[in-house]
Amino acid sequence: MITRSARGSIVTGTVGTDVRAVRGPAARRPSRGLHALLVMVVAVVGAAGGATAYDGIGSAARVQTFADAVVVVAAADGALREEAGEALVRAASRAAATPADGARFAALAAATDAGRAAVARLVGAGPGGGWSDDVSEALAASTDLDDTLVKARTEVVSSRSASFAANHYGQVVAGERAVLDALLRDLEGATDDADVVRPARVLGTVADLVAAAARERETGSALLATAPVVAGDHVTGAGLAEYVDTVRRQDAAVAALAGLRPRPAAVGTATGPDPAALEAARDAVRRTATALESSPEARSAAVQRFAEVTGQRLVALDQALAAVADGLRAAADEGRARAVRRAAAILAGTAAAAVTAALVTRAVTRRRTGRSGVTP
């Protein structure tokens, strides 16, 4: 006889079958699978977020290393340029050096040596993975010019040959400029941050302006110091053309700066602290195209005046160069700070997602077990 109990069990003799919902571990399998899926999704998203954050910080740190190196090279370049300008003016004027002149030149040489030593230390201070081949080669070539710098100083003190000294100083200046150019190229290739790229481009253009202004000081001093061979003698066309080219290069750099922002205030007036004095000094050089000064005293005075005016302008331009280099480093520092903040936000978001996933999983598990009558 088959009967149905009040609780819904079918009874046949003494054997009964319970038709209620199945309970036990099998009921929890769907919720466990959902939990595993959510954990896997959060892990993947967290790994991707962590990698993005790490890459962002690494890229910003690399740019920061480039910017720091640029500041070092720019400072060394300024020190070398100041020494070279002073040395060449002394050689061109051929005036007897005073003890004060000797002390000043020694101080300038010491500053140059300190700057070049700082540049040499950059060899082992590259970013992760090291410097590029261009930067490494430029650094090595700059270091190899130490003997050339010694020759330039010797020629100033002993032979007083402005042309030989200018040639050797020029090689050393070109070597340091090659390092700066290579660093700026790599820096621009390492970031698309406009706040970093813009001052890097300004820095390169200001460096062009300063180099041309320094060359004007050297060539102009040499022309003014040239003694006539015969009455009415004048400089060669090629000699004057080189000087005129230094002025043209400066005008081109100023025009390029006009299209770049931000433009440093010190470069706003490229004619220097006293535009009228600079123009008068340039006129004195232009007049050598028709007649050289026969009086040694007058030549020496003209060289000293020209060197003073152009030297004051170079000080202002070097200050502008240093200001842009510092601005570049500040932009790189801010870029790294932004990368750190971005990484913190990504990691915080990942942690929040993990907590949310855990809460959702728990809620779903409770809902399912509640419907089946199973206590989780």
C-alpha positions in Angstrom: 0.0 0.0 0.0 1.3 3.4 -1.0 0.4 6.3 1.2 1.4 10.0 1.3 2.4 11.5 4.6 1.4 14.9 5.8 4.9 16.2 5.3 4.9 15.2 1.6 6.9 12.0 1.7 5.8 9.0 -0.4 5.7 6.0 1.9 5.9 2.4 0.6 6.1 0.1 3.4 9.0 1.3 5.6 11.0 3.0 2.8 10.5 6.8 2.2 11.8 9.3 -0.3 12.2 13.1 0.6 11.2 15.3 -2.3 12.3 18.6 -0.7 15.2 20.7 -2.1 18.5 19.1 -1.8 20.7 20.5 0.9 24.4 20.4 1.6 27.8 21.3 -0.1 26.4 20.8 -3.6 24.0 23.7 -3.1 26.9 26.1 -2.5 28.8 25.2 -5.7 27.2 28.0 -7.9 28.0 30.7 -5.3 31.6 29.4 -5.0 32.1 29.5 -8.8 30.8 33.1 -8.9 33.2 34.0 -6.1 36.1 32.5 -7.9 35.2 34.4 -11.1 35.0 37.7 -9.3 38.3 37.1 -7.6 39.9 36.3 -10.9 38.5 39.5 -12.5 39.6 41.6 -9.6 43.1 40.0 -9.7 43.4 40.7 -13.5 42.2 44.3 -13.2 44.5 44.8 -10.2 47.5 43.4 -12.0 46.8 45.6 -15.0 46.3 48.7 -12.8 49.5 47.9 -10.8 51.5 47.5 -14.0 50.1 50.8 -15.4 50.9 52.6 -12.1 54.5 51.1 -12.0 55.1 52.0 -15.7 53.9 55.6 -15.1 56.2 56.1 -12.1 59.1 54.5 -14.0 58.6 56.8 -17.0 58.4 59.9 -14.9 61.5 58.9 -13.0 63.4 58.5 -16.3 62.3 62.0 -17.4 63.4 63.3 -14.0 66.9 61.8 -14.5 67.2 63.5 -17.9 66.1 66.8 -16.5 68.6 66.6 -13.6 71.4 65.8 -16.1 70.4 68.8 -18.3 70.7 71.1 -15.3 74.2 69.8 -14.6 75.4 70.1 -18.3 73.8 73.6 -18.6 75.7 74.8 -15.5 79.0 73.3 -16.8 78.4 74.9 -20.2 77.9 78.3 -18.6 81.0 78.1 -16.6 83.1 77.0 -19.5 81.7 79.7 -21.7 82.5 82.4 -19.1 86.1 81.2 -18.8 86.5 81.0 -22.6 85.1 84.5 -23.1 87.4 86.0 -20.5 90.4 84.1 -21.8 89.9 85.1 -25.4 89.3 88.7 -24.6 92.5 88.8 -22.7 94.4 87.1 -25.5 92.9 89.4 -28.1 93.6 92.6 -26.2 97.2 91.6 -25.4 97.2 93.9 -22.5 99.4 93.0 -19.6 97.6 90.9 -17.1 97.3 92.2 -13.5 97.3 90.0 -10.4 93.5 90.6 -10.2 93.1 89.3 -13.8 95.1 86.2 -12.9 93.0 85.5 -9.8 89.8 86.0 -11.7 90.9 83.6 -14.5 92.0 81.0 -12.0 88.5 81.2 -10.3 86.8 80.8 -13.6 88.9 77.8 -14.5 88.2 76.2 -11.2 84.4 76.7 -11.8 84.8 75.1 -15.2 86.7 72.1 -13.8 84.0 71.6 -11.1 81.3 71.7 -13.7 83.1 69.3 -16.0 83.7 66.9 -13.1 79.9 66.9 -12.4 79.3 66.1 -16.1 81.8 63.3 -16.0 79.9 61.8 -13.0 76.8 61.5 -15.2 78.3 58.5 -16.9 77.3 56.2 -14.1 74.1 58.1 -13.2 71.9 57.2 -16.1 68.2 56.1 -16.0 67.1 52.5 -15.7 68.7 50.7 -18.6 71.5 53.3 -18.9 72.0 56.2 -21.2 71.3 55.9 -24.9 74.3 55.4 -27.3 74.1 59.0 -28.3 74.4 60.3 -24.8 77.0 57.8 -23.8 79.2 58.7 -26.8 78.7 62.4 -26.2 79.8 62.1 -22.5 82.8 60.1 -23.5 83.8 62.6 -26.2 83.4 65.5 -23.8 85.7 63.8 -21.2 88.3 63.2 -23.9 88.6 66.9 -24.4 90.3 67.6 -21.1 93.7 67.8 -22.7 92.3 70.2 -25.3 91.1 72.5 -22.5 94.6 72.5 -21.0 96.0 73.5 -24.4 93.6 76.4 -24.6 94.5 77.7 -21.2 98.2 77.4 -22.0 97.8 79.3 -25.2 96.1 82.2 -23.4 98.8 82.5 -20.8 101.9 81.8 -22.8 101.5 82.5 -26.5 98.5 84.9 -26.0 97.2 83.5 -29.3 93.5 84.3 -29.5 93.0 82.3 -32.7 94.6 79.1 -31.3 92.8 79.5 -28.0 89.5 80.1 -29.7 89.9 76.9 -31.7 90.7 74.7 -28.7 88.0 76.3 -26.5 85.6 76.0 -29.3 86.2 72.2 -29.5 85.5 71.8 -25.7 82.3 74.0 -25.9 81.1 72.0 -28.9 81.7 68.8 -26.9 79.5 69.9 -24.0 76.9 71.2 -26.3 76.7 67.8 -28.0 75.9 66.3 -24.6 73.2 68.8 -24.0 71.6 68.2 -27.4 71.7 64.4 -27.0 70.0 64.7 -23.5 67.3 67.0 -24.8 66.6 64.7 -27.8 66.2 61.7 -25.5 64.1 63.6 -23.0 61.6 64.6 -25.7 61.5 61.0 -26.9 60.8 59.7 -23.3 57.7 61.8 -22.6 54.7 63.3 -24.3 54.0 65.6 -21.3 53.7 69.1 -22.8 54.7 70.7 -19.5 58.1 69.0 -19.9 58.5 69.1 -23.6 57.9 72.8 -23.8 60.7 74.0 -21.5 63.0 71.4 -23.1 62.5 73.1 -26.5 62.8 76.5 -25.0 66.1 75.4 -23.4 67.5 74.2 -26.7 66.6 77.5 -28.4 68.0 79.6 -25.6 71.2 77.5 -25.7 71.5 78.4 -29.4 71.1 82.1 -28.6 73.7 82.0 -25.8 76.2 80.1 -28.0 75.8 82.6 -30.8 76.2 85.5 -28.3 79.3 84.0 -26.9 80.8 83.6 -30.3 79.9 87.2 -31.1 82.0 88.3 -28.1 84.9 86.2 -29.3 84.9 87.1 -32.9 84.1 90.8 -32.3 87.0 91.1 -29.8 89.4 89.5 -32.2 88.4 91.9 -35.0 88.7 95.0 -32.8 92.2 93.8 -31.7 93.5 93.3 -35.2 96.4 95.6 -35.9 96.8 97.1 -39.5 99.7 96.0 -41.6 99.6 99.2 -43.6 97.8 102.5 -43.2 94.1 102.1 -44.1 94.2 98.3 -43.7 90.9 96.6 -43.0 89.6 93.1 -42.1 88.9 90.5 -44.7 85.4 89.9 -45.9 85.5 86.4 -44.6 86.5 87.6 -41.1 83.7 90.1 -40.9 81.2 87.6 -42.4 81.8 85.3 -39.5 80.9 88.0 -37.0 77.8 89.1 -39.0 76.7 85.4 -38.9 76.8 85.3 -35.1 74.4 88.2 -35.1 72.1 86.6 -37.7 72.1 83.3 -35.6 71.0 85.3 -32.5 68.2 87.0 -34.5 67.0 83.6 -35.7 67.0 82.2 -32.1 65.0 85.2 -30.8 62.5 84.7 -33.6 62.1 81.0 -32.7 61.7 81.9 -29.0 58.8 84.2 -29.9 56.8 81.1 -31.0 57.5 79.2 -27.8 55.7 79.5 -24.5 56.6 80.0 -21.8 59.4 82.4 -22.8 61.7 83.4 -20.0 61.6 87.1 -19.1 65.3 87.5 -19.3 65.2 86.7 -23.0 62.4 89.1 -23.7 64.9 91.7 -24.6 67.7 89.9 -26.4 69.7 93.1 -26.8 70.7 92.9 -23.2 70.6 95.3 -20.2 71.6 98.3 -22.4 70.5 98.0 -26.1 72.1 101.3 -27.1 75.4 100.2 -25.7 75.2 96.9 -27.6 74.4 98.6 -30.8 77.3 101.0 -30.4 79.7 98.0 -29.7 78.5 96.3 -32.8 79.0 99.5 -34.9 82.6 99.6 -33.7 83.1 96.1 -35.1 81.4 96.9 -38.4 83.8 99.9 -38.8 86.7 97.5 -38.9 85.5 96.6 -42.4 86.9 99.9 -43.6 89.7 100.7 -41.3 91.6 99.0 -38.5 92.7 101.0 -35.4 96.4 101.7 -35.6 96.8 102.7 -31.9 97.5 99.8 -29.6 95.9 101.7 -26.7 92.8 102.4 -28.7 92.5 98.8 -29.8 92.8 97.6 -26.2 90.2 100.0 -25.0 87.8 99.0 -27.8 88.2 95.3 -26.9 87.6 96.0 -23.2 84.5 98.0 -23.9 83.1 95.5 -26.4 83.8 92.6 -23.9 82.2 94.5 -21.1 78.9 95.2 -23.0 78.6 91.7 -24.6 79.7 90.1 -21.3 76.9 91.8 -19.4 74.4 90.5 -22.0 75.8 87.0 -21.7 75.3 87.1 -17.9 71.6 87.9 -18.5 71.3 85.1 -21.1 73.1 82.6 -18.9 70.7 83.4 -16.1 67.8 82.8 -18.5 69.3 79.5 -19.5 69.7 78.4 -15.9 66.1 79.5 -15.2 64.7 77.5 -18.0 66.8 74.5 -16.9 65.4 74.8 -13.4 61.9 75.1 -14.8 62.5 71.9 -16.8 63.6 70.1 -13.7 60.6 71.4 -11.7 58.2 70.2 -14.5 59.9 66.8 -14.4 59.5 66.7 -10.6 55.9 67.6 -10.9 55.4 64.9 -13.5 56.8 62.3 -11.2 54.6 63.6 -8.4 51.5 63.3 -10.6 52.6 59.7 -11.6 52.8 58.8 -7.9 49.4 60.3 -7.2 47.9 58.5 -10.2 49.4 55.2 -9.0 47.9 55.7 -5.6 44.5 56.4 -7.1 44.8 53.2 -9.3 45.8 51.0 -6.4 43.0 52.6 -4.2 40.5 51.9 -6.9 41.7 48.3 -7.2 41.4 47.8 -3.5 37.9 49.3 -3.5 36.9 47.0 -6.4 38.2 44.0 -4.4 36.1 45.0 -1.3 33.0 45.6 -3.5 33.5 42.2 -5.2 33.7 40.5 -1.8 30.5 42.2 -0.6 28.6 41.4 -3.8 29.7 37.7 -3.6 28.6 37.5 0.0 25.3 39.1 -0.7 24.6 36.8 -3.7 25.6 33.7 -1.7 23.2 34.7 1.2 20.4 35.3 -1.3 20.8 31.9 -3.0 21.2 29.9 0.2 18.3 31.7 1.7 16.0 30.7 -1.1 17.1 27.1 -0.8 16.8 27.1 3.0 20.4 26.4 3.5 22.3 28.3 6.2 25.6 29.6 4.8 
